[in-house]
Amino acid sequence: MTPLRALLRAAAAGALAGLLGCASSGAAVVAPACAGLTPPALVVIGGVALPESYVAAHLAADVLEEVVVGRDGAVTGIRLVATSIPTLAPFAEAALQHSTFTPATIEGNPVAVRGWIKVPIGGILKTNRRDPPFDDVRAFVPGGGSREATWQLAGSVDRLTLVAHVGSAVPQGAAIVAVAPGGAEQTLLSIPAAPAPLEIRETVKTGRFFATAGDYRLELRAGGKPLAAATVTIAAGFESAIINACEPLVGPEKTGPGKTPARTR
């Protein structure tokens, strides 16, 4: 059975598909990723002080954030990915702004890393709650390439592993599209119409599209509209590199609602 047929069969049954193959995408075999990378580890998460009305209403949600952790372990960038209660997102951002991480290393060398982290906000979450559907996309450089490709340096990246969750219905299908700093676009993966939700993890060839240094935007699109986005930084040299993590970062078990920072370990 081909990966595409496996996806459609699983989707039709209402299950999650493991892989998506498409002849037009230039799909390749997934290789071991992030060899030698020690991702940043959360040491302390900033405290969260929710308004009394939020506490009384028992508002609680997991907030999925994209963070950039610098070579010194400081958080230098935060972007909301998804949450079931958007009003709690600013509190997750504030907690991350006052967090500390151990710096990431690759082959023993310090490196900045972009990764996802889940931040619980509020009281104990109900395990039987039903969150609204969400969409997300992320990408990283697969293993097996050159040292320069691993560091995401200009002129070296010719493959990306794409990971996406499609929670929205896509009756006409969808696509993952890369947008260069200058606005040029390239479709990296075409996704056929299938019942949601879909889980996608596929390594694709990108050719020379990522040859120039800069921040590239990846968009999960359906019907010509972006459902989710991610960033891939292509650096001019090792000193300015920001590597996309292969797996989500380990988040805290709790953040509050008290004002005292909650240590994760």
C-alpha positions as CSV (number, residue, x, y, z in Angstrom):
1,M,0.0,0.0,0.0
2,T,1.4,3.4,-0.9
3,P,1.6,6.2,1.7
4,L,-1.1,8.2,-0.1
5,R,-3.5,5.2,-0.1
6,A,-2.7,4.6,3.6
7,L,-3.5,8.3,4.3
8,L,-6.9,8.3,2.5
9,R,-7.9,5.0,4.1
10,A,-7.1,6.2,7.6
11,A,-8.8,9.6,7.0
12,A,-11.9,7.9,5.7
13,A,-12.1,5.9,8.9
14,G,-11.7,9.1,10.9
15,A,-8.3,8.2,12.2
16,L,-5.0,10.1,11.9
17,A,-2.8,9.3,8.9
18,G,0.9,8.7,9.5
19,L,2.4,9.6,6.2
20,L,1.4,11.5,3.1
21,G,3.1,10.7,-0.2
22,C,2.5,12.8,-3.4
23,A,4.2,12.3,-6.7
24,S,4.2,16.0,-7.4
25,S,5.8,16.9,-4.1
26,G,9.2,15.3,-4.7
27,A,8.8,13.3,-1.6
28,A,11.8,11.5,-0.2
29,V,12.5,8.8,2.5
30,V,12.5,10.3,5.9
31,A,16.0,10.2,7.4
32,P,17.1,10.4,11.1
33,A,16.9,14.1,12.1
34,C,18.8,16.4,14.4
35,A,21.7,14.1,15.1
36,G,24.0,15.6,17.6
37,L,21.5,18.3,18.6
38,T,20.8,18.8,22.3
39,P,17.7,21.0,22.4
40,P,17.2,23.9,24.9
41,A,15.8,22.6,28.2
42,L,13.4,24.7,30.3
43,V,14.8,25.4,33.8
44,V,12.3,28.0,35.2
45,I,9.0,29.2,33.7
46,G,7.8,32.6,34.6
47,G,4.9,33.0,37.1
48,V,1.4,33.7,35.9
49,A,-1.1,36.0,37.8
50,L,-4.5,35.6,36.2
51,P,-7.3,38.1,36.9
52,E,-9.7,37.0,39.7
53,S,-12.5,36.7,37.2
54,Y,-10.6,34.2,35.1
55,V,-9.8,32.1,38.2
56,A,-13.4,32.2,39.4
57,A,-14.5,31.1,35.9
58,H,-12.0,28.2,36.1
59,L,-10.5,29.2,32.7
60,A,-7.8,26.8,31.7
61,A,-6.1,25.8,28.5
62,D,-2.9,24.6,27.0
63,V,-1.2,27.3,24.9
64,L,1.1,26.1,22.1
65,E,3.8,28.7,21.4
66,E,6.7,28.9,19.0
67,V,9.8,30.2,20.7
68,V,13.3,31.1,19.6
69,V,15.9,30.3,22.4
70,G,19.2,32.1,21.8
71,R,22.7,30.7,22.2
72,D,22.7,32.1,25.8
73,G,19.4,30.4,26.7
74,A,17.3,33.6,26.6
75,V,13.9,33.7,24.8
76,T,14.3,36.0,21.9
77,G,11.1,35.4,20.0
78,I,7.5,34.1,20.7
79,R,4.7,33.4,18.4
80,L,1.3,31.9,19.2
81,V,0.6,28.6,17.4
82,A,-2.8,27.5,18.8
83,T,-5.0,27.5,21.9
84,S,-8.6,26.8,22.7
85,I,-9.0,30.0,24.7
86,P,-7.2,32.9,23.0
87,T,-7.6,35.3,26.0
88,L,-5.1,33.1,27.9
89,A,-2.4,33.4,25.2
90,P,-0.9,36.7,26.5
91,F,-0.3,35.0,29.9
92,A,1.6,32.2,28.2
93,E,3.7,34.7,26.4
94,A,4.4,36.6,29.6
95,A,5.5,33.4,31.3
96,L,7.9,32.5,28.5
97,Q,9.4,36.0,28.5
98,H,10.4,35.5,32.1
99,S,11.7,31.9,31.6
100,T,15.2,30.5,31.5
101,F,16.5,27.7,29.4
102,T,19.7,25.8,29.2
103,P,21.3,26.7,25.8
104,A,21.0,24.3,23.0
105,T,24.1,22.7,21.5
106,I,24.9,20.8,18.3
107,E,28.0,18.6,18.3
108,G,29.0,20.5,21.4
109,N,28.6,24.0,19.8
110,P,26.1,26.5,21.2
111,V,23.3,27.3,18.7
112,A,20.0,29.2,18.7
113,V,16.9,27.0,18.3
114,R,13.4,27.6,17.1
115,G,10.9,25.1,18.7
116,W,7.4,24.6,19.9
117,I,6.4,24.4,23.6
118,K,3.1,23.8,25.3
119,V,2.3,26.1,28.3
120,P,-0.6,25.2,30.6
121,I,-2.5,28.3,31.8
122,G,-5.1,28.3,34.6
123,G,-6.3,25.4,36.8
124,I,-6.4,21.7,36.2
125,L,-7.5,21.0,32.7
126,K,-10.5,18.7,32.1
127,T,-9.4,15.6,30.3
128,N,-12.8,15.1,28.7
129,R,-13.1,18.6,27.2
130,R,-13.5,19.0,23.4
131,D,-11.2,21.6,21.9
132,P,-12.1,23.3,18.6
133,P,-10.3,22.0,15.5
134,F,-6.9,23.7,14.9
135,D,-4.3,23.7,12.1
136,D,-0.5,23.9,12.4
137,V,2.6,23.4,10.4
138,R,6.3,23.2,11.2
139,A,9.5,22.1,9.4
140,F,13.1,21.1,10.1
141,V,16.1,19.9,8.2
142,P,16.3,16.1,8.1
143,G,19.4,14.1,8.9
144,G,21.9,12.7,6.5
145,G,23.0,16.0,4.9
146,S,26.0,18.1,5.3
147,R,27.1,20.0,8.4
148,E,26.1,23.2,6.7
149,A,22.6,21.9,6.0
150,T,22.2,20.8,9.6
151,W,23.0,24.4,10.6
152,Q,20.5,25.7,8.0
153,L,23.2,27.7,6.2
154,A,22.6,29.5,2.8
155,G,23.2,27.3,-0.2
156,S,23.1,24.0,1.7
157,V,19.4,23.2,2.4
158,D,17.8,21.1,-0.3
159,R,15.4,19.0,1.8
160,L,12.9,19.7,4.6
161,T,10.7,17.5,6.8
162,L,7.2,18.9,7.0
163,V,5.0,18.2,9.9
164,A,1.4,19.4,9.9
165,H,-1.9,18.9,11.7
166,V,-5.0,19.7,9.5
167,G,-8.0,20.1,11.8
168,S,-10.1,22.1,9.3
169,A,-12.1,20.4,6.5
170,V,-10.2,20.7,3.2
171,P,-12.7,19.4,0.6
172,Q,-10.6,20.7,-2.2
173,G,-7.3,19.6,-0.7
174,A,-4.5,21.8,0.7
175,A,-0.9,22.6,0.2
176,I,2.2,23.6,2.2
177,V,3.8,26.5,0.4
178,A,7.2,28.2,1.1
179,V,7.5,32.0,0.7
180,A,10.9,33.5,0.2
181,P,12.0,36.8,1.8
182,G,11.5,38.5,-1.6
183,G,8.0,37.0,-2.1
184,A,8.7,34.1,-4.4
185,E,6.7,31.0,-3.7
186,Q,7.2,27.3,-4.1
187,T,4.7,24.5,-3.3
188,L,6.5,21.9,-1.2
189,L,3.7,19.5,-0.6
190,S,0.2,19.0,-2.2
191,I,-2.4,17.5,0.1
192,P,-5.4,15.7,-1.5
193,A,-8.9,16.2,-0.2
194,A,-9.6,14.0,2.8
195,P,-11.8,14.1,5.9
196,A,-10.2,16.0,8.8
197,P,-8.2,15.6,11.0
198,L,-5.0,14.7,9.2
199,E,-1.5,14.2,10.6
200,I,1.2,14.7,8.1
201,R,5.0,14.1,8.3
202,E,6.8,14.0,5.0
203,T,10.3,14.8,3.8
204,V,10.4,16.7,0.5
205,K,13.0,18.0,-1.9
206,T,13.2,21.7,-2.1
207,G,15.9,22.2,-4.8
208,R,17.6,25.6,-4.6
209,F,14.6,27.5,-3.2
210,F,16.3,28.0,0.2
211,A,19.7,29.0,-1.2
212,T,19.6,32.7,0.0
213,A,19.9,33.7,3.6
214,G,16.8,35.1,5.3
215,D,13.6,34.2,7.1
216,Y,11.3,32.0,4.9
217,R,7.6,31.6,5.7
218,L,5.9,28.2,5.4
219,E,2.1,28.3,5.0
220,L,-0.5,25.6,5.2
221,R,-3.1,26.7,2.7
222,A,-6.5,25.6,1.7
223,G,-8.8,27.4,-0.7
224,G,-6.1,30.0,-1.3
225,K,-6.1,31.0,2.3
226,P,-3.4,30.3,5.0
227,L,-4.6,28.1,7.8
228,A,-1.2,28.1,9.7
229,A,2.3,29.3,9.3
230,A,5.9,28.6,10.4
231,T,9.3,30.1,10.0
232,V,12.5,28.6,8.6
233,T,15.7,30.7,9.0
234,I,18.4,30.3,6.5
235,A,21.6,31.8,8.0
236,A,24.6,33.4,6.3
237,G,27.0,31.7,8.7
238,F,27.3,29.5,11.8
239,E,27.3,32.5,14.2
240,S,23.8,33.6,13.1
241,A,22.2,30.2,12.7
242,I,18.8,29.4,14.1
243,I,18.0,25.7,13.9
244,N,14.4,24.4,13.8
245,A,14.0,21.7,16.4
246,C,12.8,18.3,15.2
247,E,10.4,17.7,18.1
248,P,8.5,20.0,20.5
249,L,10.4,21.3,23.5
250,V,9.4,19.8,26.9
251,G,7.1,22.3,28.6
252,P,6.2,22.9,32.2
253,E,3.6,20.9,34.1
254,K,2.0,24.0,35.5
255,T,2.5,27.8,35.5
256,G,0.2,29.2,38.2
257,P,-2.0,31.0,38.8
258,G,0.3,32.2,41.6
259,K,3.0,34.9,41.1
260,T,5.9,32.6,42.1
261,P,7.8,31.1,39.2
262,A,7.2,27.3,39.0
263,R,10.3,25.3,38.6
264,T,10.1,22.5,36.1
265,R,12.8,20.4,37.6
